[in-house]
């Protein structure tokens, strides 16, 4: 993964783009998972949180669509 900074482009914008790329590819999450051992229970809790988050977003989108 790389971000090319073009001539005359603001470096801060390039850093933001790089940050978005790392978030999109979940690089930091995989690094944390490899560095620290996690329990199965923690993984299950994280999955439930993710599910709740998606459910909330779907409900909010459905309300907006009405």
N, C-alpha and C positions, 0 to 999 in steps of 0.2 A: 504494500500500500504506500502510495506517495501522493504528495500534493505539489503541483508545479506552481511556483510564484512567477507570474508574468511581469514583464517590464511595466513599471508605473503602477503596479497593483499594491494595495496596502497590505502589509505583512499581517496585521491583525485579522483581516478578512481571510487570509490564507490559513492562519491558525484556527479560526472558527471552522473553516471547511475541514481541516484535519481532525478537529475534535468531533465534528459530525460523523466523519468517516469511521473513527474509532468507536463511537457509540453505535453506529449502524452495524458494524461488524462484530460488536460485543467483545472487543479485544481485552478491555480491562476486566470484564467478568471472567473470561477464560483464564486470564493471568491470576486472578484471585483464587479461582477454583484449583489451579495447579499449585499455587503457593501454599495454601492452607487446606488441610483436610476438613471436610465438612461431614456432619452426621446425616444419616438418611432422614431423620426427623426434620432437620433444617431444610433439606431439599423439598420435603413435602410441604412444609410451611410456605416456602417461597413459591411453589406451584400454586397453592391456594390463594396467595396474595395476588399473583399474576392473573389467576382466573377471576377473582373479584374485581380487579382493575378493568379487565376486558368487559365484564358484565356491566359495570358502571358506565363504561364508555358506550356500550351498545344501547343501554337504556336511555342515556342522554341523547344519543343520536336519534333514537326512535321518537323521543319527545319533541325534538327539534323538527323532525320530518312531518309531524302532525300539523 
